[in-house]
Each structure stands twice: as C-alpha cells, then as structure tokens.
Amino acid sequence: MTDQKHIVEVIADPLGVTYFNLFAELSKNHPEIKLSFVCLNPVPTDMIEDMKKRGCDCYWVKFDPTSRIKSWFSAYSQLKKLFKQIKPDVVHSHLFDDGVPTMIAAKHAGVKKRIHTKQSTTFNWIHAPKAVFLDRFINRNATDLIAVSGEARQFVIEKEKAKPKKVHLIHHGISFETIKKANEEEIKQFKQKFHIEGKRIIGTVSRYIKWKGYIEFIEAANLLKDKYSDVIFMGVGSGSQEEELRTLIKQKGLEDRFILTGWIEKKFIPSVFQSLDVYLHAAHMEPFGFVIPEAMINKIPIVTTPTGSAADGLKHLDSAYIAPYYNVQELAKGMEYFLENESSSFTEKAYQSAIDNFSIEKMWKNYIDLYKN
C-alpha cells in the first residue's frame, strides 16, 4: 500500500508497556499504517518475539541504564542507522531514557514527524534538576509532544519552556476488563494472606518513593486509627523508601494497622483493588497515575490529591474527595467521609468518567489522529 504510514514506537523499559500489546492488536484494523517497535535494553527481551507474533516488526537496540551517558551515544548511533534503513514516517519515544537518543537520531536520519510522550514530566525538575536541560533538549528536537494530563501539559509549557502548539493532551488509556479481572476466590486468598478478613480496607497501589505521598498517608491514618478500630490501611508496592516508611509506622504505633505488602505480581492487582473499601492517592505532581482510572473502573470511592488523571477525571465531592497537596488533615477528612457516608453516587460518576476519558481505544484513536496529521 503506497500511502501506508510506518510508525515506530521506541521504549527503554525491560518489560515494555502494556498498551503496546493493545496497540499491536488494534493496528490490525488499520491497514493504512504499519506499526513497528524498538526496545532499548541491555539484552534482547521477550517483547521482540511477542510483537512479531502480533504481526509487528520489533528491533533491539543495546542500552544499559547503569551507564546512561555512554549508552545514549551508542543508542543514538544504532537508532540513526536503523531509521535510515527502515525509513519510518513517524518515530515516537515514550520515556526519558529513550527520548534523549531517539529524538536526535530521528532528526538526523531525516524523520519528519518525531513525537515524544512526556511520561517523566516533573521527575527531573523535582529529583534531578541538573538533567532538566535534557528534558528541554527532547522538547526542541521533537516535532510534537504528548502530555498525559492537563497538569502535565501546563508544567511542560511553563517549566520546560516547550512551545504550546507542540504540546498535545492525550490521556493514557487502560484495559478496563483486565483491571477488573479477579474472581471471589482470588480476592479471598488476598485477604487471607494479609489477615484482613472482616476489616474495612483503605489502600493505595504505588511505589514506595517520596513523591507517591506515603508519608502523608501514614500521618493521615494516624489521625483516624483510634476512631475506626475496624479499618486497616495498606500500601501495595515496593521501593527505596520502604525502611523509612516502616520506621514511621512503628513510631506512630500503627504496626498492626498499616500494612506494607511489598511487591505483588501485576496479575494479582485486580484482587487488590476489589478488596479495597476506599482508594487513597496522595501523590505529588504525578504525570498521569494509572491507578486512578483503575480505581475508578473498579467503583472504589477515591480520596486523592489533584494530580494527573485525578484532576482531569474527577470532581471534588461529586465523584471523589480531592485534598490539596501535602494536606494530611484533608486526606484524613476524605477517608472519614467515605467511612461515614454512602458512596455509590460517587463511584458511578467516577466509573462513567473513566469510560469517557481513559479507555485504551480513545488513547489509540488520538494517537492515530496525531500520526496521520
């Protein structure tokens, strides 16, 4: 097909991303495009054969994140050579590590449309300010930027100095059926594992890192522990902050009330969501936050900060309880609100908002529209 557009998706992630699999399947309904993938990893991954089984070419470019600068130069050379060979119409990178070499390699290879999704928005600004110039480097060399939330779009324009006309708001999408896929036995087993049968559970699903807001969650739980003896608080994840969090939990006398589960396989996450009575999200400046639409689609009442997808998909005291950043008292009030009040009207509105705003099909359509323009 002479007018077929060749789209190349590039990712520096050893596990790939879930929506790539869905994109590969959805692309079968679009003969006007050819979809290929490039994975930047130390060694070839299962993603290569998986994508080939789905009818898409997939290439490996050697990249070692432990030797980032050296690997960027090496990846640039490999990517430039690959792009000149396969001649894509569009190259699309998704993360900071792949964005740096991919955008400049695509530019030097003569690729006219170069798209970068700003999935790492705010990270360098907050945690590695010396690297912000590289965020701006990516922005300059891309022809189009995708912000995954309204908050992220504003940040990219105001702080990273991207040209507004370059920045498109396209929310991430999730597979609704996948995140709801848990049966009663799986839920029962999860509750038995952590001895939480017969309790009301307020939980979050996120890494144990500072900007996920675990400190505020623990502080807010401490304000409620004496009033609600039947409530257990839970953090599902893993990360570098775990020891600090366990120390704080002990200091607050919450050892029997606040559970840090440690890492749980992704296939068991639907059981986690469907075990919760309230979902708590205290993150600061999160670009998107997949867990918010996942909680929405599972019809769990949500207490959250106004970050990422929460700010775009939820309304305070309508479909969620939205607390200001770092406000422990308001997080506690939000949890108490749902412990004391009927929440079905909230969860129904949140569910419908997830359907309207965060489907993988809508994400894919918006991407296709951008690729074609």
Contacts in CASP RR format, 6 or more apart in sequence:
PFRMAT RR
TARGET T0000
AUTHOR 0000-0000-0000
METHOD contacts of the structure
MODEL  1
MTDQKHIVEVIADPLGVTYFNLFAELSKNHPEIKLSFVCLNPVPTDMIED
MKKRGCDCYWVKFDPTSRIKSWFSAYSQLKKLFKQIKPDVVHSHLFDDGV
PTMIAAKHAGVKKRIHTKQSTTFNWIHAPKAVFLDRFINRNATDLIAVSG
EARQFVIEKEKAKPKKVHLIHHGISFETIKKANEEEIKQFKQKFHIEGKR
IIGTVSRYIKWKGYIEFIEAANLLKDKYSDVIFMGVGSGSQEEELRTLIK
QKGLEDRFILTGWIEKKFIPSVFQSLDVYLHAAHMEPFGFVIPEAMINKI
PIVTTPTGSAADGLKHLDSAYIAPYYNVQELAKGMEYFLENESSSFTEKA
YQSAIDNFSIEKMWKNYIDLYKN
1 31 0 8 1.000
1 32 0 8 1.000
3 32 0 8 1.000
4 31 0 8 1.000
4 32 0 8 1.000
4 33 0 8 1.000
4 34 0 8 1.000
5 32 0 8 1.000
5 33 0 8 1.000
5 34 0 8 1.000
5 89 0 8 1.000
5 90 0 8 1.000
5 371 0 8 1.000
5 372 0 8 1.000
6 33 0 8 1.000
6 34 0 8 1.000
6 36 0 8 1.000
6 86 0 8 1.000
6 87 0 8 1.000
6 88 0 8 1.000
6 89 0 8 1.000
6 90 0 8 1.000
7 33 0 8 1.000
7 34 0 8 1.000
7 35 0 8 1.000
7 36 0 8 1.000
7 88 0 8 1.000
7 89 0 8 1.000
7 90 0 8 1.000
7 92 0 8 1.000
7 371 0 8 1.000
8 36 0 8 1.000
8 37 0 8 1.000
8 38 0 8 1.000
8 83 0 8 1.000
8 86 0 8 1.000
8 88 0 8 1.000
8 90 0 8 1.000
8 91 0 8 1.000
8 92 0 8 1.000
9 20 0 8 1.000
9 23 0 8 1.000
9 35 0 8 1.000
9 36 0 8 1.000
9 37 0 8 1.000
9 38 0 8 1.000
9 92 0 8 1.000
9 94 0 8 1.000
10 37 0 8 1.000
10 38 0 8 1.000
10 39 0 8 1.000
10 40 0 8 1.000
10 79 0 8 1.000
10 91 0 8 1.000
10 92 0 8 1.000
10 93 0 8 1.000
10 94 0 8 1.000
10 98 0 8 1.000
10 99 0 8 1.000
10 102 0 8 1.000
11 17 0 8 1.000
11 20 0 8 1.000
11 37 0 8 1.000
11 38 0 8 1.000
11 39 0 8 1.000
11 40 0 8 1.000
11 93 0 8 1.000
11 94 0 8 1.000
11 95 0 8 1.000
11 98 0 8 1.000
12 39 0 8 1.000
12 40 0 8 1.000
12 41 0 8 1.000
12 63 0 8 1.000
12 65 0 8 1.000
12 95 0 8 1.000
12 97 0 8 1.000
12 98 0 8 1.000
12 99 0 8 1.000
13 39 0 8 1.000
13 41 0 8 1.000
13 95 0 8 1.000
14 41 0 8 1.000
14 42 0 8 1.000
14 45 0 8 1.000
15 45 0 8 1.000
15 47 0 8 1.000
16 39 0 8 1.000
16 45 0 8 1.000
16 47 0 8 1.000
17 94 0 8 1.000
18 175 0 8 1.000
18 178 0 8 1.000
19 172 0 8 1.000
19 173 0 8 1.000
19 175 0 8 1.000
19 360 0 8 1.000
19 363 0 8 1.000
20 37 0 8 1.000
20 47 0 8 1.000
20 51 0 8 1.000
21 50 0 8 1.000
21 54 0 8 1.000
22 175 0 8 1.000
22 360 0 8 1.000
22 364 0 8 1.000
23 35 0 8 1.000
23 364 0 8 1.000
23 367 0 8 1.000
24 35 0 8 1.000
24 37 0 8 1.000
24 51 0 8 1.000
24 54 0 8 1.000
24 55 0 8 1.000
24 56 0 8 1.000
25 54 0 8 1.000
26 360 0 8 1.000
26 361 0 8 1.000
26 364 0 8 1.000
27 33 0 8 1.000
27 35 0 8 1.000
27 56 0 8 1.000
28 55 0 8 1.000
30 368 0 8 1.000
32 372 0 8 1.000
33 368 0 8 1.000
33 371 0 8 1.000
35 56 0 8 1.000
36 56 0 8 1.000
36 57 0 8 1.000
36 58 0 8 1.000
36 59 0 8 1.000
36 86 0 8 1.000
36 88 0 8 1.000
37 47 0 8 1.000
37 51 0 8 1.000
37 56 0 8 1.000
37 57 0 8 1.000
37 58 0 8 1.000
37 59 0 8 1.000
38 58 0 8 1.000
38 59 0 8 1.000
38 60 0 8 1.000
38 61 0 8 1.000
38 79 0 8 1.000
38 82 0 8 1.000
39 45 0 8 1.000
39 47 0 8 1.000
39 48 0 8 1.000
39 58 0 8 1.000
39 59 0 8 1.000
39 60 0 8 1.000
39 61 0 8 1.000
40 61 0 8 1.000
40 62 0 8 1.000
40 63 0 8 1.000
40 75 0 8 1.000
40 97 0 8 1.000
40 98 0 8 1.000
40 101 0 8 1.000
41 60 0 8 1.000
41 62 0 8 1.000
41 63 0 8 1.000
42 62 0 8 1.000
42 63 0 8 1.000
42 64 0 8 1.000
42 65 0 8 1.000
43 62 0 8 1.000
44 60 0 8 1.000
45 60 0 8 1.000
47 58 0 8 1.000
48 58 0 8 1.000
48 59 0 8 1.000
48 60 0 8 1.000
49 58 0 8 1.000
50 58 0 8 1.000
51 57 0 8 1.000
51 58 0 8 1.000
52 58 0 8 1.000
57 86 0 8 1.000
59 82 0 8 1.000
61 75 0 8 1.000
61 78 0 8 1.000
61 79 0 8 1.000
61 82 0 8 1.000
62 71 0 8 1.000
62 74 0 8 1.000
62 75 0 8 1.000
62 78 0 8 1.000
63 71 0 8 1.000
63 74 0 8 1.000
63 75 0 8 1.000
63 97 0 8 1.000
63 98 0 8 1.000
64 70 0 8 1.000
64 71 0 8 1.000
65 71 0 8 1.000
65 97 0 8 1.000
68 97 0 8 1.000
72 97 0 8 1.000
72 100 0 8 1.000
72 101 0 8 1.000
73 101 0 8 1.000
75 98 0 8 1.000
75 101 0 8 1.000
75 102 0 8 1.000
75 105 0 8 1.000
76 101 0 8 1.000
76 104 0 8 1.000
76 105 0 8 1.000
77 105 0 8 1.000
79 101 0 8 1.000
79 102 0 8 1.000
79 105 0 8 1.000
79 106 0 8 1.000
79 109 0 8 1.000
80 105 0 8 1.000
80 108 0 8 1.000
80 109 0 8 1.000
83 91 0 8 1.000
83 105 0 8 1.000
83 106 0 8 1.000
83 109 0 8 1.000
83 110 0 8 1.000
83 111 0 8 1.000
84 109 0 8 1.000
88 106 0 8 1.000
88 111 0 8 1.000
89 111 0 8 1.000
89 112 0 8 1.000
89 113 0 8 1.000
89 371 0 8 1.000
90 111 0 8 1.000
90 113 0 8 1.000
90 114 0 8 1.000
90 115 0 8 1.000
90 371 0 8 1.000
91 102 0 8 1.000
91 103 0 8 1.000
91 106 0 8 1.000
91 111 0 8 1.000
91 113 0 8 1.000
91 114 0 8 1.000
91 115 0 8 1.000
92 114 0 8 1.000
92 115 0 8 1.000
92 116 0 8 1.000
92 117 0 8 1.000
92 367 0 8 1.000
92 371 0 8 1.000
93 99 0 8 1.000
93 102 0 8 1.000
93 103 0 8 1.000
93 115 0 8 1.000
93 116 0 8 1.000
93 117 0 8 1.000
93 138 0 8 1.000
94 116 0 8 1.000
94 117 0 8 1.000
94 119 0 8 1.000
95 117 0 8 1.000
95 119 0 8 1.000
95 120 0 8 1.000
96 119 0 8 1.000
96 120 0 8 1.000
96 123 0 8 1.000
96 124 0 8 1.000
96 131 0 8 1.000
96 134 0 8 1.000
96 135 0 8 1.000
96 138 0 8 1.000
99 116 0 8 1.000
99 138 0 8 1.000
100 134 0 8 1.000
100 137 0 8 1.000
100 138 0 8 1.000
102 114 0 8 1.000
102 116 0 8 1.000
103 114 0 8 1.000
103 116 0 8 1.000
103 137 0 8 1.000
103 138 0 8 1.000
103 141 0 8 1.000
103 142 0 8 1.000
104 137 0 8 1.000
104 141 0 8 1.000
106 114 0 8 1.000
106 141 0 8 1.000
107 114 0 8 1.000
107 141 0 8 1.000
112 143 0 8 1.000
113 143 0 8 1.000
113 144 0 8 1.000
113 371 0 8 1.000
114 141 0 8 1.000
114 142 0 8 1.000
114 143 0 8 1.000
114 144 0 8 1.000
115 142 0 8 1.000
115 143 0 8 1.000
115 144 0 8 1.000
115 145 0 8 1.000
115 146 0 8 1.000
115 370 0 8 1.000
115 371 0 8 1.000
116 138 0 8 1.000
116 139 0 8 1.000
116 142 0 8 1.000
116 144 0 8 1.000
116 145 0 8 1.000
116 146 0 8 1.000
117 145 0 8 1.000
117 146 0 8 1.000
117 148 0 8 1.000
117 170 0 8 1.000
118 145 0 8 1.000
118 146 0 8 1.000
118 147 0 8 1.000
118 148 0 8 1.000
118 152 0 8 1.000
118 156 0 8 1.000
118 287 0 8 1.000
119 148 0 8 1.000
119 287 0 8 1.000
119 288 0 8 1.000
120 135 0 8 1.000
120 287 0 8 1.000
121 147 0 8 1.000
121 148 0 8 1.000
121 152 0 8 1.000
121 155 0 8 1.000
121 156 0 8 1.000
121 160 0 8 1.000
121 287 0 8 1.000
122 152 0 8 1.000
122 155 0 8 1.000
122 285 0 8 1.000
122 286 0 8 1.000
122 287 0 8 1.000
124 131 0 8 1.000
124 132 0 8 1.000
124 134 0 8 1.000
124 135 0 8 1.000
125 132 0 8 1.000
125 135 0 8 1.000
125 155 0 8 1.000
125 159 0 8 1.000
125 160 0 8 1.000
126 211 0 8 1.000
126 284 0 8 1.000
126 285 0 8 1.000
127 211 0 8 1.000
132 159 0 8 1.000
132 160 0 8 1.000
135 160 0 8 1.000
136 160 0 8 1.000
136 161 0 8 1.000
136 162 0 8 1.000
139 145 0 8 1.000
139 156 0 8 1.000
139 160 0 8 1.000
139 161 0 8 1.000
139 162 0 8 1.000
139 163 0 8 1.000
139 166 0 8 1.000
142 166 0 8 1.000
143 166 0 8 1.000
144 166 0 8 1.000
144 168 0 8 1.000
144 370 0 8 1.000
145 156 0 8 1.000
145 162 0 8 1.000
145 166 0 8 1.000
145 167 0 8 1.000
145 168 0 8 1.000
146 167 0 8 1.000
146 168 0 8 1.000
146 169 0 8 1.000
146 170 0 8 1.000
146 370 0 8 1.000
147 153 0 8 1.000
147 156 0 8 1.000
147 167 0 8 1.000
147 168 0 8 1.000
147 169 0 8 1.000
147 170 0 8 1.000
147 287 0 8 1.000
148 169 0 8 1.000
148 170 0 8 1.000
148 171 0 8 1.000
148 172 0 8 1.000
148 287 0 8 1.000
148 288 0 8 1.000
148 308 0 8 1.000
148 309 0 8 1.000
149 169 0 8 1.000
149 171 0 8 1.000
149 287 0 8 1.000
149 288 0 8 1.000
149 307 0 8 1.000
149 308 0 8 1.000
149 309 0 8 1.000
149 311 0 8 1.000
149 312 0 8 1.000
150 169 0 8 1.000
150 308 0 8 1.000
150 311 0 8 1.000
150 312 0 8 1.000
151 285 0 8 1.000
151 306 0 8 1.000
151 307 0 8 1.000
151 308 0 8 1.000
151 311 0 8 1.000
151 312 0 8 1.000
152 287 0 8 1.000
152 288 0 8 1.000
152 308 0 8 1.000
153 167 0 8 1.000
153 169 0 8 1.000
155 285 0 8 1.000
156 162 0 8 1.000
156 167 0 8 1.000
157 164 0 8 1.000
157 167 0 8 1.000
168 366 0 8 1.000
168 370 0 8 1.000
170 363 0 8 1.000
170 366 0 8 1.000
170 367 0 8 1.000
170 370 0 8 1.000
171 288 0 8 1.000
171 309 0 8 1.000
171 312 0 8 1.000
171 357 0 8 1.000
171 358 0 8 1.000
171 362 0 8 1.000
171 363 0 8 1.000
172 288 0 8 1.000
172 289 0 8 1.000
172 290 0 8 1.000
172 309 0 8 1.000
172 358 0 8 1.000
172 363 0 8 1.000
173 293 0 8 1.000
173 358 0 8 1.000
173 359 0 8 1.000
173 360 0 8 1.000
173 362 0 8 1.000
173 363 0 8 1.000
174 290 0 8 1.000
174 293 0 8 1.000
174 294 0 8 1.000
174 297 0 8 1.000
174 354 0 8 1.000
174 358 0 8 1.000
174 359 0 8 1.000
174 360 0 8 1.000
175 360 0 8 1.000
176 297 0 8 1.000
176 354 0 8 1.000
176 355 0 8 1.000
176 359 0 8 1.000
178 270 0 8 1.000
179 269 0 8 1.000
179 270 0 8 1.000
179 273 0 8 1.000
179 294 0 8 1.000
179 297 0 8 1.000
179 298 0 8 1.000
180 270 0 8 1.000
180 274 0 8 1.000
180 297 0 8 1.000
180 298 0 8 1.000
181 270 0 8 1.000
182 270 0 8 1.000
182 271 0 8 1.000
182 273 0 8 1.000
182 274 0 8 1.000
186 268 0 8 1.000
186 270 0 8 1.000
186 271 0 8 1.000
187 271 0 8 1.000
187 274 0 8 1.000
187 275 0 8 1.000
189 271 0 8 1.000
190 268 0 8 1.000
190 271 0 8 1.000
190 272 0 8 1.000
190 275 0 8 1.000
191 197 0 8 1.000
191 198 0 8 1.000
191 275 0 8 1.000
194 234 0 8 1.000
194 259 0 8 1.000
194 261 0 8 1.000
196 232 0 8 1.000
196 234 0 8 1.000
196 259 0 8 1.000
196 275 0 8 1.000
198 230 0 8 1.000
199 230 0 8 1.000
199 231 0 8 1.000
199 232 0 8 1.000
200 228 0 8 1.000
200 230 0 8 1.000
200 231 0 8 1.000
200 232 0 8 1.000
200 277 0 8 1.000
200 278 0 8 1.000
200 339 0 8 1.000
201 231 0 8 1.000
201 232 0 8 1.000
201 233 0 8 1.000
201 234 0 8 1.000
201 275 0 8 1.000
201 276 0 8 1.000
201 277 0 8 1.000
201 278 0 8 1.000
202 221 0 8 1.000
202 231 0 8 1.000
202 232 0 8 1.000
202 233 0 8 1.000
202 234 0 8 1.000
202 276 0 8 1.000
202 277 0 8 1.000
202 278 0 8 1.000
202 279 0 8 1.000
202 280 0 8 1.000
202 335 0 8 1.000
203 233 0 8 1.000
203 234 0 8 1.000
203 235 0 8 1.000
203 236 0 8 1.000
203 276 0 8 1.000
203 278 0 8 1.000
203 279 0 8 1.000
203 280 0 8 1.000
204 212 0 8 1.000
204 214 0 8 1.000
204 217 0 8 1.000
204 234 0 8 1.000
204 235 0 8 1.000
204 236 0 8 1.000
204 279 0 8 1.000
204 280 0 8 1.000
204 281 0 8 1.000
204 282 0 8 1.000
204 291 0 8 1.000
205 235 0 8 1.000
205 236 0 8 1.000
205 237 0 8 1.000
205 269 0 8 1.000
205 272 0 8 1.000
205 273 0 8 1.000
205 291 0 8 1.000
205 294 0 8 1.000
206 212 0 8 1.000
206 214 0 8 1.000
206 235 0 8 1.000
206 236 0 8 1.000
206 237 0 8 1.000
206 281 0 8 1.000
206 283 0 8 1.000
206 291 0 8 1.000
207 237 0 8 1.000
207 238 0 8 1.000
207 239 0 8 1.000
208 214 0 8 1.000
208 237 0 8 1.000
208 238 0 8 1.000
208 239 0 8 1.000
208 240 0 8 1.000
208 241 0 8 1.000
208 242 0 8 1.000
208 245 0 8 1.000
208 260 0 8 1.000
208 262 0 8 1.000
209 239 0 8 1.000
209 240 0 8 1.000
209 241 0 8 1.000
210 241 0 8 1.000
211 283 0 8 1.000
211 284 0 8 1.000
211 285 0 8 1.000
211 286 0 8 1.000
212 282 0 8 1.000
212 283 0 8 1.000
212 286 0 8 1.000
213 282 0 8 1.000
213 283 0 8 1.000
213 284 0 8 1.000
214 235 0 8 1.000
214 241 0 8 1.000
214 245 0 8 1.000
214 282 0 8 1.000
215 245 0 8 1.000
215 248 0 8 1.000
216 282 0 8 1.000
216 326 0 8 1.000
216 327 0 8 1.000
216 328 0 8 1.000
216 331 0 8 1.000
217 233 0 8 1.000
217 235 0 8 1.000
217 280 0 8 1.000
217 282 0 8 1.000
217 331 0 8 1.000
218 233 0 8 1.000
218 245 0 8 1.000
218 248 0 8 1.000
218 249 0 8 1.000
218 252 0 8 1.000
218 254 0 8 1.000
218 258 0 8 1.000
219 252 0 8 1.000
219 328 0 8 1.000
220 280 0 8 1.000
220 282 0 8 1.000
220 328 0 8 1.000
220 329 0 8 1.000
220 331 0 8 1.000
220 332 0 8 1.000
220 335 0 8 1.000
221 233 0 8 1.000
221 252 0 8 1.000
221 254 0 8 1.000
221 257 0 8 1.000
221 258 0 8 1.000
221 332 0 8 1.000
221 335 0 8 1.000
222 252 0 8 1.000
222 253 0 8 1.000
222 254 0 8 1.000
223 328 0 8 1.000
223 329 0 8 1.000
223 332 0 8 1.000
224 231 0 8 1.000
224 332 0 8 1.000
224 335 0 8 1.000
224 336 0 8 1.000
224 339 0 8 1.000
225 231 0 8 1.000
225 252 0 8 1.000
225 253 0 8 1.000
225 254 0 8 1.000
225 257 0 8 1.000
227 336 0 8 1.000
228 336 0 8 1.000
228 339 0 8 1.000
231 257 0 8 1.000
231 339 0 8 1.000
232 257 0 8 1.000
232 258 0 8 1.000
232 259 0 8 1.000
233 254 0 8 1.000
233 257 0 8 1.000
233 258 0 8 1.000
233 259 0 8 1.000
233 280 0 8 1.000
234 258 0 8 1.000
234 259 0 8 1.000
234 260 0 8 1.000
234 261 0 8 1.000
234 276 0 8 1.000
235 258 0 8 1.000
235 259 0 8 1.000
235 260 0 8 1.000
235 261 0 8 1.000
236 261 0 8 1.000
236 262 0 8 1.000
236 264 0 8 1.000
236 269 0 8 1.000
236 272 0 8 1.000
237 260 0 8 1.000
237 261 0 8 1.000
237 262 0 8 1.000
237 263 0 8 1.000
237 264 0 8 1.000
238 262 0 8 1.000
238 263 0 8 1.000
242 260 0 8 1.000
242 262 0 8 1.000
245 260 0 8 1.000
246 260 0 8 1.000
249 255 0 8 1.000
249 258 0 8 1.000
249 260 0 8 1.000
252 258 0 8 1.000
264 272 0 8 1.000
269 294 0 8 1.000
270 298 0 8 1.000
273 279 0 8 1.000
273 294 0 8 1.000
273 295 0 8 1.000
273 298 0 8 1.000
273 300 0 8 1.000
274 298 0 8 1.000
276 295 0 8 1.000
276 298 0 8 1.000
276 300 0 8 1.000
277 300 0 8 1.000
277 301 0 8 1.000
277 338 0 8 1.000
277 339 0 8 1.000
278 300 0 8 1.000
278 301 0 8 1.000
278 302 0 8 1.000
278 303 0 8 1.000
278 335 0 8 1.000
278 338 0 8 1.000
278 339 0 8 1.000
279 291 0 8 1.000
279 295 0 8 1.000
279 300 0 8 1.000
279 301 0 8 1.000
279 302 0 8 1.000
279 303 0 8 1.000
279 304 0 8 1.000
280 303 0 8 1.000
280 304 0 8 1.000
280 331 0 8 1.000
280 335 0 8 1.000
281 289 0 8 1.000
281 291 0 8 1.000
281 292 0 8 1.000
281 295 0 8 1.000
281 302 0 8 1.000
281 303 0 8 1.000
281 304 0 8 1.000
281 305 0 8 1.000
281 307 0 8 1.000
281 310 0 8 1.000
282 304 0 8 1.000
282 305 0 8 1.000
282 323 0 8 1.000
282 331 0 8 1.000
283 289 0 8 1.000
283 305 0 8 1.000
283 307 0 8 1.000
284 305 0 8 1.000
284 307 0 8 1.000
284 325 0 8 1.000
284 326 0 8 1.000
285 307 0 8 1.000
285 325 0 8 1.000
286 307 0 8 1.000
286 308 0 8 1.000
287 308 0 8 1.000
288 308 0 8 1.000
288 309 0 8 1.000
289 307 0 8 1.000
289 308 0 8 1.000
289 309 0 8 1.000
289 310 0 8 1.000
290 309 0 8 1.000
292 302 0 8 1.000
292 304 0 8 1.000
292 308 0 8 1.000
292 309 0 8 1.000
292 310 0 8 1.000
292 313 0 8 1.000
292 314 0 8 1.000
293 309 0 8 1.000
293 354 0 8 1.000
293 357 0 8 1.000
293 358 0 8 1.000
295 302 0 8 1.000
295 350 0 8 1.000
296 302 0 8 1.000
296 313 0 8 1.000
296 314 0 8 1.000
296 319 0 8 1.000
296 347 0 8 1.000
296 350 0 8 1.000
296 351 0 8 1.000
296 353 0 8 1.000
296 354 0 8 1.000
296 358 0 8 1.000
297 351 0 8 1.000
297 354 0 8 1.000
297 355 0 8 1.000
299 347 0 8 1.000
299 348 0 8 1.000
299 350 0 8 1.000
299 351 0 8 1.000
300 347 0 8 1.000
301 320 0 8 1.000
301 321 0 8 1.000
301 338 0 8 1.000
301 343 0 8 1.000
301 346 0 8 1.000
301 347 0 8 1.000
302 310 0 8 1.000
302 314 0 8 1.000
302 319 0 8 1.000
302 320 0 8 1.000
302 321 0 8 1.000
302 346 0 8 1.000
302 350 0 8 1.000
303 320 0 8 1.000
303 321 0 8 1.000
303 322 0 8 1.000
303 323 0 8 1.000
303 331 0 8 1.000
303 334 0 8 1.000
303 335 0 8 1.000
303 337 0 8 1.000
303 338 0 8 1.000
304 310 0 8 1.000
304 314 0 8 1.000
304 320 0 8 1.000
304 321 0 8 1.000
304 322 0 8 1.000
304 323 0 8 1.000
305 322 0 8 1.000
305 323 0 8 1.000
305 324 0 8 1.000
305 325 0 8 1.000
306 322 0 8 1.000
306 324 0 8 1.000
306 325 0 8 1.000
307 325 0 8 1.000
309 357 0 8 1.000
309 358 0 8 1.000
310 320 0 8 1.000
310 322 0 8 1.000
311 322 0 8 1.000
312 357 0 8 1.000
313 319 0 8 1.000
313 350 0 8 1.000
313 353 0 8 1.000
313 354 0 8 1.000
313 357 0 8 1.000
313 358 0 8 1.000
314 320 0 8 1.000
314 322 0 8 1.000
314 350 0 8 1.000
314 353 0 8 1.000
315 322 0 8 1.000
315 349 0 8 1.000
316 322 0 8 1.000
318 346 0 8 1.000
318 349 0 8 1.000
319 346 0 8 1.000
319 347 0 8 1.000
319 349 0 8 1.000
319 350 0 8 1.000
319 353 0 8 1.000
320 346 0 8 1.000
320 350 0 8 1.000
321 333 0 8 1.000
321 334 0 8 1.000
321 337 0 8 1.000
321 338 0 8 1.000
323 330 0 8 1.000
323 331 0 8 1.000
323 333 0 8 1.000
323 334 0 8 1.000
324 330 0 8 1.000
338 346 0 8 1.000
END
